Amino acid sequence: MIAISSRPRLIGQNWVTISFASTLYLCPILDLLLADVPKHWHPELRLGLQEALVNSAKHGNNLDPSKKVFVRFSIVQDQYWWVISDQGSGFKPPCKSNQNHRQTATDSAENYCDDEKECGRGIYIIYQIFDYVEWNSKGTELTLCKRVRNNSRLPLVI
């Protein structure tokens, strides 16, 4: 079941909140989160948001259906914001500079592993796609931002 606080507005600083039980069936949630994003950005942002939501549901909440994933989202001018949180115990976020960080070719997914069991691929993808990535200190909430207009590059995924 998906709960929605209100219908998203195209432009403004109003935050819409959705919540859902931990699941990997994310198609309707991703469709909702991308509804007002320009279509040519959908494939790239869908990939990044899917990675973030999977991390919350699978690694954060251990796919426990009694735990929820919460997503707040808003559009402010040319910036699309998502704040994703889970009810898990958290993790140690990567020690990377989060604001306006674009990785170089020498960065790799292994730099994002918090222990030997985690591969870090999803976190690596998130950093590649979004212009702003920040975790809270507990590692249970992730803030993402993407500028879609006046951007210096085209989408990575078409």
C-alpha positions as CSV (number, residue, x, y, z in Angstrom):
1,M,0.0,0.0,0.0
2,I,1.2,3.5,-0.9
3,A,0.2,6.5,1.2
4,I,0.4,10.0,-0.3
5,S,0.2,13.2,1.6
6,S,-1.0,15.4,-1.3
7,R,-0.7,15.7,-5.1
8,P,2.6,17.2,-6.2
9,R,2.6,20.7,-7.5
10,L,4.7,21.4,-10.6
11,I,6.6,24.3,-9.1
12,G,6.9,25.4,-5.5
13,Q,8.4,24.6,-2.2
14,N,5.6,22.3,-1.0
15,W,6.9,18.9,0.0
16,V,4.8,15.8,-0.8
17,T,5.3,12.7,1.3
18,I,4.7,9.2,0.3
19,S,5.3,6.0,2.3
20,F,5.2,2.4,1.5
21,A,5.9,-1.0,3.2
22,S,9.4,-2.3,2.4
23,T,9.2,-4.0,-1.0
24,L,11.3,-4.3,-4.1
25,Y,8.2,-3.7,-6.3
26,L,9.0,-0.1,-7.0
27,C,7.5,0.6,-10.4
28,P,4.4,2.6,-9.2
29,I,6.4,4.5,-6.7
30,L,9.1,5.5,-9.3
31,D,6.3,6.5,-11.7
32,L,4.9,8.8,-9.0
33,L,8.2,10.3,-8.1
34,L,9.1,11.0,-11.7
35,A,5.6,12.3,-12.8
36,D,6.7,15.9,-13.1
37,V,10.3,15.4,-14.2
38,P,11.0,16.2,-17.9
39,K,10.8,12.9,-19.8
40,H,14.3,12.9,-21.2
41,W,15.6,12.7,-17.6
42,H,13.4,9.7,-16.6
43,P,15.7,6.8,-17.4
44,E,18.7,8.3,-15.5
45,L,16.7,9.5,-12.5
46,R,14.7,6.3,-12.4
47,L,17.9,4.3,-12.1
48,G,19.2,6.6,-9.3
49,L,16.0,6.6,-7.3
50,Q,15.6,2.9,-7.7
51,E,19.0,2.3,-6.2
52,A,18.2,4.6,-3.3
53,L,14.8,3.0,-2.6
54,V,16.2,-0.5,-2.9
55,N,18.9,0.4,-0.4
56,S,16.3,1.7,2.0
57,A,13.9,-1.2,1.7
58,K,16.5,-4.0,1.5
59,H,19.5,-2.9,3.5
60,G,17.8,-0.4,5.8
61,N,14.5,-2.2,6.6
62,N,15.7,-5.7,5.7
63,L,12.5,-6.1,3.6
64,D,10.5,-6.2,6.8
65,P,6.9,-5.4,5.6
66,S,6.1,-3.9,9.0
67,K,8.7,-1.2,8.4
68,K,8.1,1.7,5.9
69,V,10.2,3.7,3.5
70,F,9.3,7.4,3.5
71,V,10.0,9.7,0.5
72,R,9.4,13.5,0.6
73,F,9.8,15.3,-2.7
74,S,9.6,18.8,-4.0
75,I,10.3,20.9,-7.0
76,V,12.1,24.3,-6.6
77,Q,12.6,26.0,-9.9
78,D,15.0,23.7,-11.8
79,Q,15.8,21.5,-8.8
80,Y,14.1,18.2,-8.0
81,W,14.6,17.1,-4.4
82,W,13.9,13.7,-2.8
83,V,14.5,12.8,0.9
84,I,14.3,9.1,1.4
85,S,14.3,7.6,4.9
86,D,13.9,4.1,6.4
87,Q,13.2,2.6,9.8
88,G,16.4,0.6,9.9
89,S,19.3,0.8,12.3
90,G,21.4,2.9,9.8
91,F,24.9,2.5,8.4
92,K,28.1,4.5,8.2
93,P,27.7,6.8,5.2
94,P,30.6,7.1,2.8
95,C,33.2,9.7,3.6
96,K,32.9,11.6,0.4
97,S,32.3,15.2,-0.2
98,N,28.6,15.3,-0.8
99,Q,27.8,18.7,-2.2
100,N,28.2,19.0,-6.0
101,H,30.5,15.9,-6.1
102,R,31.0,14.4,-9.5
103,Q,33.3,11.5,-9.4
104,T,36.3,11.0,-11.6
105,A,37.1,7.9,-13.6
106,T,39.5,6.7,-10.9
107,D,36.7,6.5,-8.3
108,S,35.1,3.1,-8.1
109,A,32.3,1.3,-6.3
110,E,34.7,-0.2,-3.9
111,N,35.3,3.3,-2.4
112,Y,31.7,3.2,-1.2
113,C,31.8,-0.1,0.8
114,D,31.2,0.2,4.5
115,D,32.2,-3.4,5.1
116,E,33.3,-6.4,3.0
117,K,29.7,-7.6,2.6
118,E,28.5,-4.6,0.8
119,C,29.5,-4.0,-2.8
120,G,28.7,-0.2,-3.0
121,R,27.4,-0.3,-6.6
122,G,24.1,1.4,-5.7
123,I,25.9,4.2,-3.8
124,Y,28.3,4.7,-6.6
125,I,25.4,5.0,-9.1
126,I,23.6,7.5,-6.8
127,Y,26.7,9.8,-6.7
128,Q,27.1,9.6,-10.5
129,I,23.5,10.6,-11.2
130,F,22.6,13.3,-8.6
131,D,24.1,16.7,-8.2
132,Y,23.7,16.7,-4.4
133,V,23.9,13.6,-2.2
134,E,23.8,13.8,1.6
135,W,23.1,11.3,4.4
136,N,22.1,12.1,7.9
137,S,24.6,11.2,10.5
138,K,22.8,7.9,11.4
139,G,22.6,6.7,7.8
140,T,18.8,6.3,7.8
141,E,18.0,9.3,5.6
142,L,19.3,10.3,2.2
143,T,18.8,13.7,0.5
144,L,19.1,13.9,-3.3
145,C,18.9,16.8,-5.7
146,K,19.0,16.9,-9.5
147,R,19.1,20.1,-11.6
148,V,17.4,19.4,-14.9
149,R,17.5,22.8,-16.6
150,N,20.5,24.9,-17.4
151,N,22.5,21.8,-16.7
152,S,26.0,21.5,-18.2
153,R,25.4,18.0,-19.4
154,L,22.8,15.8,-21.0
155,P,21.4,12.7,-19.2
156,L,23.8,9.8,-18.7
157,V,21.1,7.3,-19.6
158,I,18.8,7.7,-22.5
